[in-house]
Amino acid sequence: MASGMMDPHYFLGRAEILGWINDTLGLRLSKVEETCNGAVACQLLDALHPNTVPLKKVDFNALNEYDMINNYKVLQDCFNKLKVDKYVEVAKLVKGRPLDNMEFMQWFRAYWDSQVNGQEIEYDGVSRRQMCKTGDLKGSKVSSKAATPAKSSISSSSPTTIAPRSVVPVAKSSPAPRSDGAPDKQNRQLEDLKLKAEGFEKEKEFYYSKLRNIELLCQTPVICDMDIMKKVQEILYAATIEDGDAIMRETQVNFAGKEYAEE
């Protein structure tokens, strides 16, 4: 597989990428950024390497970053097991920006083609998605029929007749009593919420940078071969909280002789 942006796969257009995804998985995606929650990538890997991806841990209907990141943890864990040298830039992809997700899907198509060698893969995407954490993709980009009635009801060959509006006399009402200070109070509340949101964002970036540094350390030559660092990496890529806790306890017993509960 050619590497870098000069790979011809990076010149594939949006229509080609979406056509490949939809035909392979039985979906009806209309935008590449609809792949941003990581579930599509997990299912493409499932089609390519059967029984490698634990689909029960994949959430096709993930909408918040926490659930999306869990999908990408499953994906990265599978990449590691398959010895696929690819670091997934989760922080970029979950933002749903078209260019970032397009580039990742172009890379995935390049990897796909390097594995299939021109052979077609038979894959029942719809039934496989039933095995996912929340089932198939909800909300309907699964069938094109659902959109047809809505479209035809908007356009009509005959002009639309508009019924005359009936005039209903409206009794004059006295103006509502002013609530002094209400707008100022709402503005203060909005400002407080903005400040809290900024604080949460900074806190998230702070902890993410720490995790990223640990991850880079785990991937550093020589250091990555240490048994303890392998365990740290397993915890980083654990798909669930329970899996991470189990690895931590096992590591404590193996290296320290017993489990240490959180104080």
TORPASE-128508 format. One line per field, with one value per residue: residue number from 1; x, y, z of N, C-alpha, C in turn. Coordinates in nm, 3 decimals. Layout:
<titors>
num	[NUM, ...];
n_x	[X, ...];
n_y	[Y, ...];
n_z	[Z, ...];
ca_x	[X, ...];
ca_y	[Y, ...];
ca_z	[Z, ...];
c_x	[X, ...];
c_y	[Y, ...];
c_z	[Z, ...];
</titors>
This chain:
<titors>
num	[1, 2, 3, 4, 5, 6, 7, 8, 9, 10, 11, 12, 13, 14, 15, 16, 17, 18, 19, 20, 21, 22, 23, 24, 25, 26, 27, 28, 29, 30, 31, 32, 33, 34, 35, 36, 37, 38, 39, 40, 41, 42, 43, 44, 45, 46, 47, 48, 49, 50, 51, 52, 53, 54, 55, 56, 57, 58, 59, 60, 61, 62, 63, 64, 65, 66, 67, 68, 69, 70, 71, 72, 73, 74, 75, 76, 77, 78, 79, 80, 81, 82, 83, 84, 85, 86, 87, 88, 89, 90, 91, 92, 93, 94, 95, 96, 97, 98, 99, 100, 101, 102, 103, 104, 105, 106, 107, 108, 109, 110, 111, 112, 113, 114, 115, 116, 117, 118, 119, 120, 121, 122, 123, 124, 125, 126, 127, 128, 129, 130, 131, 132, 133, 134, 135, 136, 137, 138, 139, 140, 141, 142, 143, 144, 145, 146, 147, 148, 149, 150, 151, 152, 153, 154, 155, 156, 157, 158, 159, 160, 161, 162, 163, 164, 165, 166, 167, 168, 169, 170, 171, 172, 173, 174, 175, 176, 177, 178, 179, 180, 181, 182, 183, 184, 185, 186, 187, 188, 189, 190, 191, 192, 193, 194, 195, 196, 197, 198, 199, 200, 201, 202, 203, 204, 205, 206, 207, 208, 209, 210, 211, 212, 213, 214, 215, 216, 217, 218, 219, 220, 221, 222, 223, 224, 225, 226, 227, 228, 229, 230, 231, 232, 233, 234, 235, 236, 237, 238, 239, 240, 241, 242, 243, 244, 245, 246, 247, 248, 249, 250, 251, 252, 253, 254, 255, 256, 257, 258, 259, 260, 261, 262, 263];
n_x	[0.084, 0.063, 0.202, 0.129, 0.027, 0.047, -0.050, -0.273, -0.530, -0.592, -0.688, -0.938, -1.281, -1.562, -1.807, -1.721, -1.606, -1.827, -2.000, -1.863, -1.862, -2.142, -2.231, -2.084, -2.157, -2.432, -2.563, -2.702, -2.557, -2.506, -2.320, -1.972, -1.888, -2.068, -1.957, -1.821, -1.847, -1.711, -1.820, -1.872, -1.615, -1.537, -1.715, -1.640, -1.389, -1.472, -1.593, -1.374, -1.196, -1.322, -1.486, -1.306, -1.362, -1.526, -1.841, -2.051, -1.965, -1.965, -2.119, -2.354, -2.519, -2.400, -2.377, -2.265, -1.939, -1.815, -1.925, -1.854, -1.574, -1.537, -1.605, -1.391, -1.184, -1.230, -1.179, -0.904, -0.787, -0.834, -0.683, -0.429, -0.413, -0.419, -0.183, -0.175, -0.032, -0.138, -0.230, -0.513, -0.655, -0.842, -0.943, -0.968, -1.142, -1.390, -1.496, -1.632, -1.558, -1.557, -1.320, -1.124, -1.250, -1.290, -1.028, -0.951, -1.125, -1.037, -0.783, -0.863, -0.985, -0.763, -0.621, -0.807, -0.813, -0.554, -0.571, -0.775, -0.704, -0.831, -1.043, -1.393, -1.591, -1.830, -2.078, -2.303, -2.414, -2.635, -2.753, -2.533, -2.503, -2.709, -2.604, -2.469, -2.416, -2.640, -2.798, -2.905, -2.835, -3.013, -3.295, -3.290, -3.120, -3.119, -3.299, -3.400, -3.660, -3.802, -3.759, -3.888, -4.183, -4.196, -4.058, -4.206, -4.440, -4.388, -4.338, -4.564, -4.771, -4.994, -5.108, -5.088, -5.365, -5.450, -5.615, -5.841, -5.756, -5.914, -6.040, -5.992, -6.120, -5.918, -5.893, -5.798, -5.531, -5.397, -5.065, -4.808, -4.688, -4.380, -4.084, -3.864, -3.520, -3.502, -3.394, -3.123, -3.056, -3.083, -2.883, -2.659, -2.672, -2.633, -2.375, -2.237, -2.276, -2.134, -1.876, -1.840, -1.856, -1.629, -1.439, -1.475, -1.398, -1.128, -1.034, -1.084, -0.908, -0.670, -0.650, -0.663, -0.425, -0.242, -0.300, -0.235, 0.042, 0.122, 0.050, 0.223, 0.461, 0.431, 0.462, 0.720, 1.037, 1.217, 1.122, 0.857, 0.876, 0.889, 0.743, 0.562, 0.487, 0.351, 0.124, 0.020, -0.048, -0.245, -0.443, -0.499, -0.619, -0.833, -1.164, -1.382, -1.477, -1.481, -1.313, -1.068, -1.032, -1.008, -0.770, -0.593, -0.609, -0.512, -0.253, -0.149, -0.141, 0.038, 0.274, 0.304, 0.221, -0.024, -0.365, -0.439, -0.656, -0.843, -0.780];
n_y	[-0.119, 0.212, 0.498, 0.809, 1.140, 1.133, 0.899, 0.754, 0.710, 0.921, 1.106, 1.041, 1.120, 1.269, 1.144, 0.896, 0.780, 0.776, 0.615, 0.372, 0.310, 0.300, 0.099, -0.119, -0.152, -0.136, 0.108, 0.447, 0.690, 1.039, 1.229, 1.260, 1.328, 1.204, 0.977, 1.027, 0.929, 0.695, 0.439, 0.343, 0.301, 0.094, -0.106, -0.140, -0.250, -0.485, -0.610, -0.653, -0.800, -1.058, -1.138, -1.005, -0.757, -0.654, -0.621, -0.579, -0.388, -0.162, 0.141, 0.242, 0.454, 0.655, 0.976, 1.164, 1.283, 1.111, 0.853, 0.827, 0.827, 0.586, 0.409, 0.456, 0.367, 0.094, 0.048, 0.128, -0.055, -0.290, -0.237, -0.244, -0.512, -0.634, -0.554, -0.320, -0.034, 0.237, 0.538, 0.665, 0.977, 1.074, 1.302, 1.494, 1.373, 1.330, 1.581, 1.616, 1.741, 1.784, 1.756, 1.627, 1.382, 1.288, 1.249, 1.043, 0.837, 0.806, 0.708, 0.469, 0.341, 0.299, 0.119, -0.089, -0.169, -0.264, -0.497, -0.660, -0.714, -0.672, -0.850, -0.923, -0.869, -1.042, -0.925, -0.883, -0.610, -0.491, -0.690, -0.746, -0.508, -0.522, -0.650, -0.466, -0.233, -0.056, -0.148, -0.121, 0.168, 0.445, 0.655, 0.667, 0.686, 0.467, 0.370, 0.470, 0.512, 0.636, 0.907, 0.981, 1.030, 1.270, 1.442, 1.443, 1.551, 1.814, 1.927, 1.990, 1.935, 2.088, 2.417, 2.541, 2.586, 2.842, 2.870, 3.124, 3.342, 3.341, 3.608, 3.674, 3.846, 4.009, 4.045, 4.336, 4.331, 4.405, 4.528, 4.293, 4.258, 4.411, 4.239, 4.344, 4.357, 4.100, 4.042, 4.110, 3.925, 3.687, 3.723, 3.722, 3.457, 3.321, 3.404, 3.289, 3.018, 3.005, 3.052, 2.829, 2.627, 2.686, 2.634, 2.358, 2.268, 2.342, 2.184, 1.932, 1.931, 1.950, 1.702, 1.533, 1.594, 1.493, 1.217, 1.175, 1.222, 1.007, 0.802, 0.845, 0.795, 0.524, 0.433, 0.479, 0.374, 0.102, 0.176, 0.101, -0.172, -0.260, -0.454, -0.343, -0.107, -0.203, -0.296, -0.057, 0.059, -0.118, -0.059, 0.205, 0.165, 0.008, -0.100, -0.060, 0.072, -0.128, -0.323, -0.187, -0.158, -0.424, -0.500, -0.332, -0.432, -0.691, -0.633, -0.511, -0.730, -0.898, -0.746, -0.624, -0.804, -0.804, -0.674, -0.327, -0.125, 0.172, 0.453];
n_z	[0.000, -0.098, 0.064, 0.234, 0.116, -0.161, -0.249, -0.476, -0.381, -0.219, -0.385, -0.448, -0.492, -0.310, -0.385, -0.480, -0.252, -0.075, -0.224, -0.222, 0.057, 0.111, -0.066, 0.024, 0.296, 0.299, 0.346, 0.351, 0.338, 0.302, 0.340, 0.399, 0.652, 0.814, 0.901, 1.128, 1.390, 1.418, 1.394, 1.134, 1.032, 1.204, 1.118, 0.852, 0.893, 1.012, 0.796, 0.639, 0.797, 0.925, 1.234, 1.395, 1.499, 1.790, 1.765, 1.942, 2.112, 1.968, 1.885, 1.671, 1.677, 1.816, 1.950, 2.118, 2.226, 2.408, 2.363, 2.096, 2.110, 2.244, 2.038, 1.866, 2.025, 2.024, 1.753, 1.730, 1.901, 1.760, 1.530, 1.644, 1.724, 1.476, 1.377, 1.231, 1.118, 1.213, 1.347, 1.489, 1.462, 1.679, 1.817, 1.618, 1.430, 1.563, 1.572, 1.344, 1.107, 0.757, 0.589, 0.750, 0.809, 0.552, 0.462, 0.635, 0.556, 0.295, 0.343, 0.459, 0.244, 0.084, 0.246, 0.249, -0.025, -0.046, 0.093, -0.016, -0.276, -0.526, -0.520, -0.472, -0.182, -0.004, 0.200, 0.460, 0.559, 0.692, 0.859, 1.019, 1.156, 1.334, 1.547, 1.689, 1.966, 1.999, 1.801, 1.453, 1.242, 1.346, 1.245, 0.981, 0.724, 0.594, 0.417, 0.097, 0.029, 0.227, 0.204, -0.028, -0.031, 0.115, -0.049, -0.288, -0.198, -0.168, -0.420, -0.683, -0.969, -1.008, -0.926, -0.591, -0.387, -0.177, 0.116, 0.212, 0.478, 0.786, 0.968, 1.296, 1.558, 1.790, 2.124, 2.294, 2.503, 2.820, 2.855, 2.935, 3.263, 3.341, 3.408, 3.610, 3.563, 3.459, 3.191, 3.238, 3.430, 3.288, 3.098, 3.261, 3.349, 3.109, 3.051, 3.263, 3.201, 2.961, 3.051, 3.215, 3.021, 2.867, 3.061, 3.100, 2.849, 2.839, 3.047, 2.945, 2.724, 2.864, 3.004, 2.786, 2.652, 2.833, 2.821, 2.555, 2.561, 2.721, 2.553, 2.333, 2.463, 2.512, 2.256, 2.192, 2.071, 2.223, 2.487, 2.440, 2.434, 2.690, 2.945, 3.131, 3.006, 2.789, 2.912, 3.006, 2.764, 2.681, 2.866, 2.792, 2.542, 2.598, 2.543, 2.708, 3.034, 3.222, 3.105, 3.110, 3.388, 3.463, 3.336, 3.471, 3.735, 3.697, 3.613, 3.843, 4.017, 3.879, 3.875, 4.124, 4.307, 4.436, 4.442, 4.448, 4.599, 4.520, 4.717];
ca_x	[0.000, 0.140, 0.177, 0.140, -0.078, 0.061, -0.126, -0.388, -0.655, -0.619, -0.749, -1.075, -1.379, -1.664, -1.904, -1.659, -1.591, -1.961, -2.051, -1.796, -1.913, -2.284, -2.245, -2.022, -2.224, -2.577, -2.605, -2.743, -2.495, -2.499, -2.206, -1.860, -1.877, -2.157, -1.875, -1.733, -1.856, -1.621, -1.888, -1.855, -1.479, -1.538, -1.784, -1.555, -1.287, -1.541, -1.612, -1.242, -1.137, -1.435, -1.470, -1.199, -1.419, -1.637, -1.948, -2.139, -1.911, -1.972, -2.248, -2.377, -2.599, -2.326, -2.393, -2.176, -1.798, -1.778, -1.961, -1.774, -1.439, -1.540, -1.599, -1.254, -1.099, -1.248, -1.108, -0.760, -0.749, -0.831, -0.566, -0.310, -0.411, -0.392, -0.053, -0.194, 0.042, -0.220, -0.280, -0.637, -0.661, -0.979, -0.984, -1.008, -1.253, -1.518, -1.548, -1.722, -1.516, -1.555, -1.188, -1.058, -1.315, -1.265, -0.891, -0.946, -1.192, -0.948, -0.681, -0.926, -1.004, -0.631, -0.593, -0.901, -0.767, -0.430, -0.604, -0.866, -0.638, -0.924, -1.153, -1.513, -1.624, -1.973, -2.094, -2.440, -2.395, -2.755, -2.767, -2.420, -2.527, -2.803, -2.524, -2.406, -2.467, -2.775, -2.861, -2.876, -2.839, -3.150, -3.318, -3.311, -3.046, -3.104, -3.385, -3.426, -3.803, -3.859, -3.750, -3.966, -4.310, -4.176, -4.013, -4.314, -4.546, -4.350, -4.357, -4.689, -4.791, -5.101, -5.078, -5.145, -5.468, -5.435, -5.745, -5.837, -5.741, -6.027, -5.994, -6.050, -6.093, -5.833, -5.920, -5.679, -5.495, -5.305, -4.928, -4.763, -4.606, -4.236, -4.011, -3.743, -3.395, -3.503, -3.293, -2.989, -3.035, -3.061, -2.751, -2.558, -2.676, -2.569, -2.231, -2.187, -2.274, -2.023, -1.751, -1.831, -1.828, -1.488, -1.361, -1.481, -1.321, -0.986, -1.004, -1.080, -0.784, -0.561, -0.638, -0.635, -0.282, -0.169, -0.319, -0.158, 0.183, 0.142, 0.041, 0.348, 0.564, 0.410, 0.500, 0.862, 1.122, 1.278, 1.024, 0.736, 0.900, 0.881, 0.617, 0.470, 0.434, 0.252, 0.002, -0.034, -0.112, -0.368, -0.542, -0.537, -0.702, -0.944, -1.288, -1.479, -1.421, -1.462, -1.193, -0.951, -1.016, -0.962, -0.627, -0.518, -0.598, -0.423, -0.117, -0.107, -0.109, 0.157, 0.395, 0.317, 0.187, -0.162, -0.441, -0.442, -0.782, -0.831, -0.803];
ca_y	[0.000, 0.335, 0.578, 0.952, 1.206, 1.108, 0.778, 0.793, 0.702, 1.051, 1.191, 0.995, 1.222, 1.237, 1.050, 0.763, 0.728, 0.744, 0.501, 0.251, 0.283, 0.262, -0.031, -0.224, -0.171, -0.126, 0.233, 0.555, 0.813, 1.143, 1.315, 1.185, 1.358, 1.116, 0.866, 1.081, 0.863, 0.578, 0.310, 0.300, 0.245, -0.036, -0.206, -0.169, -0.344, -0.612, -0.671, -0.689, -0.902, -1.114, -1.183, -0.932, -0.641, -0.687, -0.528, -0.549, -0.270, -0.050, 0.211, 0.310, 0.574, 0.742, 1.117, 1.248, 1.250, 0.997, 0.729, 0.821, 0.788, 0.442, 0.340, 0.465, 0.280, -0.041, 0.047, 0.133, -0.182, -0.389, -0.206, -0.292, -0.659, -0.673, -0.496, -0.213, 0.083, 0.355, 0.607, 0.735, 1.108, 1.079, 1.438, 1.564, 1.308, 1.345, 1.716, 1.609, 1.826, 1.705, 1.725, 1.528, 1.252, 1.247, 1.197, 0.913, 0.738, 0.781, 0.615, 0.338, 0.279, 0.252, -0.002, -0.191, -0.221, -0.339, -0.625, -0.744, -0.748, -0.673, -0.946, -0.870, -0.926, -1.050, -0.882, -0.840, -0.501, -0.464, -0.790, -0.733, -0.392, -0.562, -0.701, -0.352, -0.198, 0.000, -0.196, -0.054, 0.314, 0.492, 0.778, 0.656, 0.698, 0.328, 0.343, 0.590, 0.527, 0.724, 1.047, 1.008, 1.098, 1.408, 1.522, 1.459, 1.633, 1.954, 1.971, 1.941, 1.991, 2.187, 2.522, 2.521, 2.682, 2.885, 2.907, 3.260, 3.343, 3.399, 3.711, 3.656, 3.966, 3.984, 4.140, 4.405, 4.293, 4.500, 4.479, 4.207, 4.332, 4.396, 4.180, 4.424, 4.284, 3.965, 4.027, 4.112, 3.797, 3.584, 3.747, 3.673, 3.311, 3.278, 3.427, 3.185, 2.892, 3.011, 3.037, 2.688, 2.548, 2.708, 2.563, 2.214, 2.245, 2.349, 2.067, 1.816, 1.939, 1.924, 1.558, 1.467, 1.610, 1.398, 1.084, 1.170, 1.207, 0.869, 0.717, 0.861, 0.725, 0.381, 0.401, 0.512, 0.254, 0.051, 0.189, 0.026, -0.315, -0.292, -0.522, -0.253, -0.010, -0.274, -0.299, 0.079, 0.079, -0.197, 0.018, 0.320, 0.125, -0.077, -0.049, -0.022, 0.099, -0.258, -0.387, -0.116, -0.191, -0.563, -0.501, -0.268, -0.525, -0.800, -0.578, -0.494, -0.862, -0.951, -0.668, -0.585, -0.917, -0.799, -0.561, -0.210, -0.052, 0.318, 0.505];
ca_z	[0.000, -0.103, 0.182, 0.215, 0.042, -0.303, -0.280, -0.561, -0.306, -0.158, -0.487, -0.467, -0.457, -0.210, -0.440, -0.488, -0.116, -0.022, -0.298, -0.170, 0.191, 0.106, -0.133, 0.107, 0.424, 0.289, 0.410, 0.261, 0.385, 0.199, 0.371, 0.456, 0.795, 0.889, 0.951, 1.233, 1.521, 1.421, 1.375, 0.995, 1.021, 1.272, 1.037, 0.736, 0.939, 1.034, 0.664, 0.587, 0.885, 1.000, 1.374, 1.462, 1.568, 1.882, 1.727, 2.055, 2.180, 1.873, 1.890, 1.544, 1.702, 1.907, 1.916, 2.199, 2.209, 2.493, 2.292, 1.973, 2.148, 2.271, 1.908, 1.814, 2.107, 1.968, 1.624, 1.750, 1.962, 1.651, 1.448, 1.715, 1.718, 1.337, 1.343, 1.133, 1.165, 1.190, 1.465, 1.456, 1.527, 1.729, 1.854, 1.495, 1.362, 1.633, 1.549, 1.229, 0.996, 0.635, 0.536, 0.836, 0.791, 0.414, 0.457, 0.704, 0.471, 0.181, 0.393, 0.481, 0.113, 0.042, 0.324, 0.200, -0.154, -0.027, 0.155, -0.096, -0.402, -0.639, -0.503, -0.409, -0.051, 0.024, 0.339, 0.492, 0.654, 0.772, 0.966, 1.111, 1.244, 1.439, 1.659, 1.757, 2.098, 1.989, 1.678, 1.327, 1.242, 1.361, 1.181, 0.841, 0.604, 0.554, 0.302, 0.019, 0.010, 0.329, 0.165, -0.148, -0.011, 0.160, -0.162, -0.384, -0.141, -0.177, -0.556, -0.739, -1.102, -1.003, -0.828, -0.459, -0.351, -0.039, 0.172, 0.270, 0.623, 0.858, 1.061, 1.428, 1.637, 1.906, 2.232, 2.340, 2.640, 2.882, 2.844, 3.044, 3.359, 3.320, 3.519, 3.618, 3.586, 3.401, 3.085, 3.296, 3.499, 3.185, 3.039, 3.358, 3.348, 2.985, 3.065, 3.354, 3.127, 2.865, 3.127, 3.256, 2.901, 2.835, 3.162, 3.071, 2.727, 2.875, 3.129, 2.855, 2.648, 2.958, 3.026, 2.659, 2.623, 2.918, 2.764, 2.430, 2.597, 2.767, 2.433, 2.259, 2.539, 2.488, 2.119, 2.175, 2.063, 2.346, 2.596, 2.406, 2.454, 2.833, 2.977, 3.201, 2.909, 2.708, 2.991, 3.006, 2.634, 2.681, 2.943, 2.710, 2.430, 2.642, 2.483, 2.811, 3.166, 3.288, 3.049, 3.162, 3.530, 3.473, 3.298, 3.580, 3.849, 3.656, 3.611, 3.982, 4.072, 3.812, 3.901, 4.265, 4.392, 4.484, 4.395, 4.534, 4.579, 4.524, 4.852];
c_x	[0.088, 0.107, 0.190, 0.031, -0.066, -0.003, -0.248, -0.522, -0.692, -0.675, -0.891, -1.172, -1.482, -1.763, -1.849, -1.647, -1.727, -2.021, -1.992, -1.850, -2.056, -2.304, -2.192, -2.106, -2.377, -2.632, -2.653, -2.687, -2.488, -2.383, -2.096, -1.850, -1.974, -2.082, -1.798, -1.742, -1.777, -1.686, -1.869, -1.717, -1.472, -1.604, -1.707, -1.446, -1.347, -1.562, -1.480, -1.177, -1.247, -1.395, -1.353, -1.254, -1.533, -1.753, -2.040, -2.091, -1.919, -2.113, -2.267, -2.452, -2.532, -2.335, -2.301, -2.032, -1.756, -1.804, -1.880, -1.633, -1.432, -1.535, -1.457, -1.156, -1.108, -1.168, -0.958, -0.709, -0.739, -0.713, -0.440, -0.299, -0.376, -0.256, -0.065, -0.130, -0.036, -0.265, -0.400, -0.644, -0.805, -1.028, -1.029, -1.136, -1.387, -1.577, -1.640, -1.684, -1.500, -1.416, -1.116, -1.117, -1.296, -1.126, -0.881, -1.012, -1.111, -0.837, -0.740, -0.948, -0.872, -0.595, -0.681, -0.849, -0.639, -0.455, -0.686, -0.806, -0.736, -1.041, -1.272, -1.540, -1.774, -1.994, -2.236, -2.432, -2.513, -2.767, -2.652, -2.440, -2.627, -2.729, -2.460, -2.480, -2.610, -2.844, -2.820, -2.885, -2.983, -3.169, -3.307, -3.233, -3.028, -3.189, -3.414, -3.574, -3.862, -3.858, -3.841, -4.097, -4.292, -4.137, -4.127, -4.425, -4.515, -4.375, -4.485, -4.711, -4.899, -5.069, -5.148, -5.247, -5.456, -5.568, -5.736, -5.831, -5.863, -5.974, -6.067, -6.018, -6.016, -5.859, -5.791, -5.651, -5.396, -5.165, -4.886, -4.676, -4.458, -4.172, -3.876, -3.622, -3.391, -3.400, -3.151, -2.956, -3.006, -2.923, -2.641, -2.553, -2.607, -2.418, -2.168, -2.175, -2.158, -1.890, -1.731, -1.793, -1.681, -1.398, -1.358, -1.395, -1.171, -0.945, -0.993, -0.949, -0.663, -0.539, -0.610, -0.486, -0.198, -0.178, -0.238, -0.010, 0.214, 0.141, 0.169, 0.463, 0.555, 0.456, 0.647, 0.945, 1.193, 1.177, 0.901, 0.752, 0.895, 0.744, 0.515, 0.408, 0.333, 0.118, -0.064, -0.107, -0.243, -0.479, -0.592, -0.638, -0.816, -1.076, -1.390, -1.407, -1.389, -1.336, -1.067, -0.925, -0.960, -0.812, -0.543, -0.500, -0.503, -0.277, -0.064, -0.063, 0.022, 0.284, 0.416, 0.274, 0.047, -0.232, -0.438, -0.567, -0.757, -0.866, -0.896];
c_y	[0.125, 0.420, 0.725, 1.006, 1.186, 0.977, 0.820, 0.787, 0.837, 1.151, 1.143, 1.104, 1.173, 1.132, 0.908, 0.700, 0.689, 0.624, 0.370, 0.213, 0.230, 0.125, -0.144, -0.256, -0.164, -0.004, 0.333, 0.688, 0.913, 1.238, 1.232, 1.208, 1.275, 0.992, 0.906, 1.008, 0.733, 0.445, 0.256, 0.237, 0.108, -0.143, -0.238, -0.269, -0.482, -0.685, -0.725, -0.802, -0.960, -1.161, -1.118, -0.819, -0.685, -0.589, -0.492, -0.427, -0.144, 0.010, 0.292, 0.441, 0.669, 0.887, 1.207, 1.196, 1.127, 0.865, 0.714, 0.772, 0.639, 0.361, 0.341, 0.384, 0.136, -0.053, 0.041, 0.003, -0.290, -0.364, -0.262, -0.443, -0.710, -0.623, -0.392, -0.086, 0.210, 0.412, 0.690, 0.865, 1.137, 1.221, 1.519, 1.505, 1.333, 1.484, 1.720, 1.700, 1.741, 1.663, 1.617, 1.389, 1.199, 1.184, 1.060, 0.804, 0.708, 0.685, 0.475, 0.266, 0.224, 0.122, -0.117, -0.255, -0.302, -0.478, -0.717, -0.787, -0.764, -0.769, -0.879, -0.942, -0.926, -1.022, -0.830, -0.734, -0.478, -0.562, -0.781, -0.615, -0.423, -0.611, -0.588, -0.315, -0.144, -0.039, -0.116, 0.098, 0.362, 0.623, 0.773, 0.702, 0.558, 0.299, 0.472, 0.614, 0.627, 0.869, 1.081, 1.079, 1.244, 1.496, 1.549, 1.547, 1.781, 2.007, 1.912, 2.009, 2.097, 2.292, 2.497, 2.628, 2.716, 2.932, 3.045, 3.253, 3.406, 3.495, 3.695, 3.779, 3.931, 4.092, 4.205, 4.368, 4.394, 4.444, 4.398, 4.287, 4.306, 4.332, 4.248, 4.336, 4.148, 3.949, 4.023, 3.980, 3.686, 3.600, 3.697, 3.521, 3.255, 3.294, 3.322, 3.051, 2.889, 2.990, 2.892, 2.600, 2.562, 2.634, 2.414, 2.180, 2.245, 2.227, 1.942, 1.814, 1.908, 1.774, 1.482, 1.477, 1.515, 1.256, 1.068, 1.154, 1.065, 0.775, 0.724, 0.790, 0.574, 0.338, 0.431, 0.384, 0.226, 0.057, 0.103, -0.125, -0.357, -0.350, -0.428, -0.152, -0.075, -0.279, -0.160, 0.106, 0.002, -0.122, 0.138, 0.283, 0.031, -0.016, -0.004, 0.006, -0.032, -0.329, -0.321, -0.149, -0.332, -0.573, -0.440, -0.364, -0.640, -0.755, -0.558, -0.628, -0.914, -0.879, -0.636, -0.695, -0.917, -0.677, -0.447, -0.132, 0.097, 0.368, 0.626];
c_z	[0.000, 0.018, 0.148, 0.125, -0.109, -0.344, -0.362, -0.488, -0.244, -0.259, -0.519, -0.420, -0.356, -0.260, -0.444, -0.349, -0.058, -0.094, -0.249, -0.032, 0.186, 0.042, -0.046, 0.230, 0.417, 0.360, 0.305, 0.312, 0.270, 0.222, 0.435, 0.606, 0.879, 0.940, 1.076, 1.366, 1.528, 1.392, 1.234, 0.976, 1.088, 1.185, 0.909, 0.774, 0.964, 0.902, 0.610, 0.666, 0.974, 1.140, 1.447, 1.547, 1.661, 1.860, 1.843, 2.134, 2.092, 1.874, 1.762, 1.564, 1.801, 1.860, 1.996, 2.190, 2.290, 2.420, 2.163, 2.003, 2.181, 2.142, 1.854, 1.897, 2.058, 1.839, 1.642, 1.812, 1.854, 1.558, 1.513, 1.706, 1.578, 1.289, 1.231, 1.189, 1.132, 1.323, 1.424, 1.534, 1.570, 1.755, 1.733, 1.436, 1.430, 1.619, 1.428, 1.113, 0.870, 0.588, 0.618, 0.813, 0.650, 0.402, 0.523, 0.620, 0.345, 0.222, 0.406, 0.349, 0.060, 0.115, 0.275, 0.072, -0.142, 0.030, 0.063, -0.229, -0.518, -0.626, -0.435, -0.277, -0.033, 0.173, 0.360, 0.602, 0.746, 0.888, 1.066, 1.206, 1.355, 1.563, 1.739, 1.885, 2.095, 1.860, 1.557, 1.343, 1.245, 1.288, 1.038, 0.732, 0.557, 0.433, 0.229, 0.003, 0.108, 0.285, 0.048, -0.124, 0.028, 0.044, -0.259, -0.329, -0.149, -0.317, -0.612, -0.873, -1.102, -0.899, -0.698, -0.430, -0.204, 0.013, 0.232, 0.420, 0.685, 0.962, 1.193, 1.510, 1.763, 2.009, 2.275, 2.484, 2.694, 2.873, 2.965, 3.138, 3.337, 3.441, 3.522, 3.646, 3.522, 3.290, 3.140, 3.364, 3.399, 3.122, 3.131, 3.358, 3.223, 2.993, 3.155, 3.281, 3.027, 2.935, 3.171, 3.137, 2.861, 2.934, 3.136, 2.949, 2.757, 2.957, 3.043, 2.776, 2.736, 2.977, 2.897, 2.625, 2.707, 2.862, 2.635, 2.459, 2.642, 2.646, 2.351, 2.329, 2.516, 2.350, 2.091, 2.170, 2.195, 2.461, 2.567, 2.426, 2.600, 2.865, 3.041, 3.104, 2.816, 2.781, 2.996, 2.875, 2.623, 2.756, 2.861, 2.602, 2.469, 2.596, 2.586, 2.942, 3.237, 3.239, 3.104, 3.308, 3.547, 3.439, 3.409, 3.697, 3.818, 3.659, 3.752, 4.042, 4.012, 3.852, 4.049, 4.361, 4.446, 4.426, 4.497, 4.503, 4.588, 4.662, 4.847];
</titors>
